Amino acid sequence: MLIALSLFSPVLYLLRFKITGTLHWYPHRKSKAWLLKFLIQAKIINKMVVHGDFMKELIVQKHGEAAAGRVFAIPYPHLHDKEQHEDGHGRSEASELMDDARYARPFLLAFGGLRHDKGLDLLLEAIEPLGSQPFTLFIVGKEEDFGQADIERFLRQNPSFREKIVYKTEYIADREVAPFFKLCDAVILPYRKVFTGQSGPFTEGVANGKWIIGPDHGEIGYTIREYRLGYTFEAEDVKDLTKK
């Protein structure tokens, strides 16, 4: 919306509209960062909501103390009740999967749409040296940049992982989300450097008291360190992710 708001800024200014924006991550492109600065300083964007103290401090650092009173950090919401699985629908699919005696703990969960910035390929590369270790990785989320074909390609090349990787590459209904986070042992966020905002799977994992392994930068890295929620790894460093 930054470009649209900039184009209409004269009209918005004359009509005295008070606009509140939500910023999920800071713009990576210099041109968009400049547009954001213009919109804040011109007070076209009157108030801004971000999802953590890291982003709030970053905006104040880049736009001065004048912006501090207009930026509000509201935690990313926890959308799925931990007891949601007990809603009369019977046993969840997560319960059926994780009760399977073939699968060894710890249960590691990579949850969410399989986009490039969320780094499924990096995660698969990182676990490859761990074939002798007991664990099960659950990959749950709809296909996007990556999908079932990519996971199957990895399994053909590494057949010993057939009972270490369980995947469900499709949209997960709301009532099925909570059980995956309740039953896993740790949530893995193999996100690339471009991902600097907050994360729904991160919030769900924290709300369920799970150990988090996430990138060391951006809002997630800051929050993991600040609240001692797990381990951070250097983003896109596969060897460091393997170690953690």
N, C-alpha and C positions, 0 to 999 in steps of 0.2 A: 504493500500500500504506500510505500515511501514516495514512489514516482507519482502516483495519482494525487496524493496529498500535496506534493510540491506543485504540480500543474494547476491545481485548484486553490492554491494558497492565497492569491489575491482576493478571491471571492469569500473564502473562509474567514480571512482577516476582516474584511469589510462587514460581513454579517455577524462577526463576534461569536462564532461557534466555539464552544468549549469542547475540545476533543480529548478523550482519554484513550491512549493506545496501549496495547500489550506487546511487549518485546520478548520473544522467546530466546533469541540469541543476538549478539551484536553483529552488524553487517560485516562480512568479510571483504567486500569490494570497497575500495576507497571512495568511489563515486556515491555509493549508497550511504556510507558513513558520513560523507559530507552533507548529503540530503537530510540525514537524521539530525545532524548538528544544526543545520539551517532551521528545520522545523521546530526544534526545541528552543533555540535562541529567539526565534520570531514568535514563539508561543502559539504557533499553529497547533502543535501538540501541547495541550495545557497540562496534562498529567500523564504519567506513564507507569504501567504495572510491569514488574519483572518478577522472576520466580526464585530469587535468592539474593543474599547479601553480596555475593561476588559480582553479579551483574549491576546491582545498584552502585557499588563502589566504583566499578569500571566506568559507568556513565558519569558519575560525579567527577572522577579523575579526568575524563576527556572533555567534559562540558562545564566544569567549574561548580563552585558551591551554590551558584544561583539555581542550578538544576536540582540540588539536593532535596529541597522542600517539595518538589513536584514528581519525585520518583518514589514509588512504593513497592517494597518487596513483599509479595504475597506468596507463601509456599505453594509449590505445585500440588494440586489436590490428590488425595488418596481416594480413588474412585470406587474401589471394590471392597466391600465389607469382608473382613476375615472370616465371618461366619456365614457368608453368602452361600457356601456349598451345602449348608444344612437348611435348604429352602423347600424341601419336599420333592425335589426332582430325583431323589435316589443318589446312588454313588456317581461321582463325577468321573470323567474320562481320565483326569490326572490320577485319581485314586486307583483306577484299574491299571494304569500304566505303571505307577510307582510301587504297586503291591506285587508286581511280577518278580518272582524270586530270581530270575536270570540277571536282574540289574543290580549292580553293586553300588553301595554308597561310598563316597558322598554323591548326592544328586546335585548337579550343576545345571542351572537354568539360564538359557539365552532366550529371552522373550521379546516379541515385537516384530513389526514388519521387516522383511529381509532386504533393507535398503543398503546401498553401497556405503553410506556414511556410518552404518552400524556395524560393519566389519565382520560379517560371517566368515569371509575368506581368511581373514587374519586369525580368527579364533580356530578354525580348522587347522591352519598351519601351526598354530601355537600348541595344540594338543597332540600333534603327530609324534613328538618325542616321548609322550607319556603313555605309550601303549602298554607298558608293564605295570602301570599304577592302577589301583582299583578306583573306579569312578564311573558315573553315567552322565552323559551330557544330553539334556533335553532341549531340542531346538523347536521353539513354538512360535509361529507367526506366519502371516500370509506372504506368499511369494511376491517379490518386487524385482529388484536388480539381481537377487539370487533366489534359488528355489530348490526343489527336490532334485533336479538334474545335477546341480553342483554338489549336493550332499552325496548323492549316489556315486558320482565320479570319485569323490574322496574315498568312499567305502570300497569301491572296486580296487583302488590303488592301495588301500589299507584294510584288507579283509578282517584283520584282528579286531577292528573297531565296530564290527557288526552289532555286538551286544553292549557296546559302550556309547553308542549314539542312537537316540530315539528322536524322531522328528514328526512334527505335525505342521505341514506347511500350508495352512489355510487360516481364514479368519476365525478367531476364537470368540464365541458368544460370551457376553458379559458374565453370565452365571458360571462359566467354566474357567474364568480367569483366576479368581481367588484360590482355588484348590492347588493350582500349579505353584503359586508362591507360598502357600501354607506348607506344602509337602516337600519342597526342595530344601537343600542345605545352604546353598549359596547362589547368588545371582551374578552372572558374568555380563559385563558391558564392554565388548571389545571395540568401542567406538573410535573412529578416526579423528584426526586433529580438527577437521572441519566442524565436528559436532561440539559446540561449546555451551549449549543451553542445558536446561533441566530435562529429566527423562521420566516418563510414566513408569516403566519397569523398575527404575531406580527407586522411585517413591513407593511402589508396591512392595518391593523387597524390604525396604527400611521399615515400612508399617507392619510387616510380618516378622520383623526381628531377624532377618537373614543377613549373613555375611556378604559384603559387596566387594567385587573386584572390578574396578573401573579406571578410566583414563585419568592421568594426573593433572589435566588442564581443565579450564572452564569451570562452570558451576558445579559439575559432578565432582571433579577432583578437589575443589575447595571444600565442598560439603563433607566428602568422605574424610578428609584430613581434620576438618574443624570438629567433627562429632565422633571421630574414631569409629567409623562404620565398617572398615575392612581394609583392603590393600589397594593401592593405586599402582599403575604401571605406566611407563612412558608410552604415550599414544603412538601406535603404529610400529612399536618395537616388539616384534614377535617373540624374541628371546626373553625379553623382560616379562611379557605376558605369560609365557611358559613357566618361568620361575615363580611368579606370583600364584 
